[in-house]
Amino acid sequence: MYKIEMHLHTKGNSGCSKTSVKRIINRYARYGCDGIVCTNHFNKHIFEKYLPGSTEEEKLDNFFKQFYALKKLGKQRGIDVLFGLEVALLQDYYESRGEGKAEILVYGVTPEEVRGLGTKILDLSYEDFFKLSRNYGWLLYQAHPFRKRTKLLDIKYLDGLEIYNGNPRHSNRNDEVRALAEENNCLAVAGTDYHNYIDPITAMELTEKPKDEKHLVELIKGIKVENIKYSRLSR
C-alpha cells in the first residue's frame, strides 16, 4: 500500500505555514510516508502581499521555489513529491479573516500549466474554473468545507470533498463532510493540512505509486467515501 499526504503547505509560500522543506521531509521520512502532494496556497493575497518579486514571472518563480526544494530533498530520502494547489478564487480573496470564503484543492495540475496560465485563473468564476479543469484533466475538491467562516460551494463545480482534514487548530466537522460526500456520491480525499512541525500526519492509501501528477488523477478519480482508505501515521 502506498501512503501519500494529500494536503501540505511549506514555509515560504504563505505566512500560515511554519515548517521548512527540510524539516517536512525529515519528519515524513521518519513516519514512513511514501509520497506528498504539495498544495501551497494559490490566491491573490499571496501574490500581492506575500511573495517577493516585481513581476508576475518573478513571483511565480518564488511560488515554485519551495515545491522544487521539497521535491529535491524528497528524492534524496525516497519520498515522491507531486505538485498540487489550494486555490482561492478572486471572490474569496482574503487579506484578513472574513466570512464565507472557500478554498479548492487541485490535483493533476502541473507547474508548467500554472506558469502558462498565470494568476489570471484566479479571476475566474467557480463555473469557469471548473470548465478550465476539464480542459486540463484536473480534479477539484473543496477543502475543509464546514470549517468556521467557510462557505459550501455548489457540488456541480467540484469533483469531490475533503472528507478528512487533520489540522488540529480548527473544528473541521469531518463526520459531517463525510456524510455530505456520501449523500452526493462525489469523490473523496483526506489529508493532514500540514502547516506546523508537530501536526499529526494523516496519509491516504493508494493501490500503487503515482508516476506523476496526471497519473495521480487516474488513481484517485474512483475514490469515494465507501472505498477511501487513510490513516494517522506514527513512528
N, C-alpha and C positions, 0 to 999 in steps of 0.2 A: 504494500500500500504506500502511495506517495503522499507525503504530508506537506501541504502548502499554505502559507499565510496569504490571505486574500485582501487584506486591508492594513496598510502600513504607511507611516509618514516618517520622513527623515528630517533631522535638524538641518537648517539652512534653506529650506523651501517654504517654511511658514513659522510664525512666532510660536505656534502652539506645540510644535514638535521639539522635544528636548534632547534627543538621543542621536549621537554621531553615527555615521555608517559603520565605523569600526566596532563600536560597542554593540550595534544591532547584529552584525554578522557573528561576532563572538558569542553573543547570547543565543542566537538561533542555532548556531552550530552545537553548543552545549546541550541544547534541548532536543536535538535530533531532527530538526526541520529540514526537509529536502529542498523546498523552494519558497520564494517570496514574490508576491506581486507588489511592486512599489507604487502606491496610489496617492502620490502627493496632491495637495490641493491645487486646483487649476481654476482661478477666478480673477475677476478684475481687480479686486483688492490686493491680491498677491502681486500682480504685475504693476499696479500703480503705486503701491505703498511699501512693498517689502523687497522685491528682487532688485539687485543693483543693475545698472545699465542705463544708457541714454537712448537706446533704440530698442524696438521690439526684438530685433535679432540678438542683441546683447542680452536682453532679459531672458529670451528663450535659451540661450547658451547657459546662463546661470540656473535656469529652471532644470535643465537636463543634467547639470554637473553632478548633483548628489546621486541621481539614478545610476549614472555610469560608474561613479566611485563605488557604489554599493554592488553593482554587477561585477566589477573587477575583483573586489575583496571576496565576494561570494564564490567566484570561480576558484580562488585560491583555497577556499575552505570546503569546496564540494557542494555549495548551495546555488541552485539556479535562481537567477533574479530576472523577472519579467517586468515589463512596463505596463502601467495602468494609470488611471486618473480618478480623482474625486472632484467632479465638476460642480460649480455653482454658476448657473447662467445669470445673465445680467439682471433679470428681475429678482434674483436672490443675492444681489450684491450685499456684502456685509463688511462694513468698516467697524461697526460696533455691534454688540448684542442686540438683535432685533427680533421681531415676531414673524412667524410664517415664512421661514427660509427652508430651502430644500437642497440637498446635495445628491449627486448621482455618481455611483461607481461605474467606471467604464472599463470593460475588458475587451481585449482583441485589438486595441489601439496601439500604434507604434510611435516611437519618437519621430520617425520620418514623416508620418501622417500629420502629427501635431505641428511640426515645423512648416510643412507645406500649407496647412490650413491657417495657422496663426491664431491669434486671440479673437479674430472676428467670429469664430464659432460661439464665443460667449455671448454674442449679441442675439443669438437665435432664440426663437420661442421653443417651448418643450416639443411641440409638434414638429418643427423644422429640425430640431436637434435629433429627434427620433428618426426622421427621414434620412438625415445625413448618416446616422449609424447604420441604416440598412445598406447604404451605398458602400460602406467600408467594412461591413461584417462585424461591427461591434455589438456587444451585449451591454444593456443598461439596467442597473439595479438601483433602486433608491436606498441610500444609506440611512440607517437608524431613523426610519420614518415616524416613529412615535415618540421621539425624544422631545423634551421641552423646547418650545419656540420653533418647532419644525412643522411644516405643512405636509400633508399627504398628497402626493402627486396622483394624477389620473393614471391608472394602471395601463391604459391603452397607449401611453407614451413610454412604457417601460417593458423590459423583458422579465424582470423579477424584483424581488425584495431581499434586503439583507436581513435574514430571519434571526441571526445571532450576531450581536455586536458586543465584544468583550471589554469595551472601555469601562474601567471601574469608577470613573468620575462622573458618570451620567446614569440616569434611570432610563434604560433603553427599551423597556417593556417588550422584551424579546418574545415572550409567550404570545402576546397579542399580535405581533408582526407575523409570527409563525402561523397563527390561526387565519390571518388575513391572506397570506400567501396560499394556504391550503384552500380557502374559500374561492380564490380567484384562479386556482390551478396554474399559478405562474412559476417561474424559475426561482430557485433559492440559492443563497450564498451565505457563508459565515466567515467571520474573521475577528481579529483582535482589535482593530482600530488602534494600532500601536502608536504611541506618542512618547511615553516615558520608559526609562530603562526597566523599571520594576513591574510594568504592566504584565499581567498573566497572559501567556501566549495560547491562542486558540488556532488550530490549523484544520483546514478541510482535508479530507482524504479522497484522492483520485485513484483511478484504476491503473493509470500509467503516468509516466513523466511527460509533461508538455514540452514539445520541441521548441516552440516559440509562442508568441502572443496569439497568433491565429490558430495554432493547434490547441491552445488552452480553451478557446471558444468551443472547439469541437468536443472537448472533454467535459465541459460544464453545461452545454446547451440542453442536455437532457436531465439535469439535476433539479428535482423539485423537493418539496417537503418530505414526501414519502420515501425518497431514496438518498437524501443528503446524509453524509457522514462527516462529523467533525468531532474534535476532542481537545481538551485542555492538556497541553504538553507539560511534562515535568522531567527533571533531570534523573 
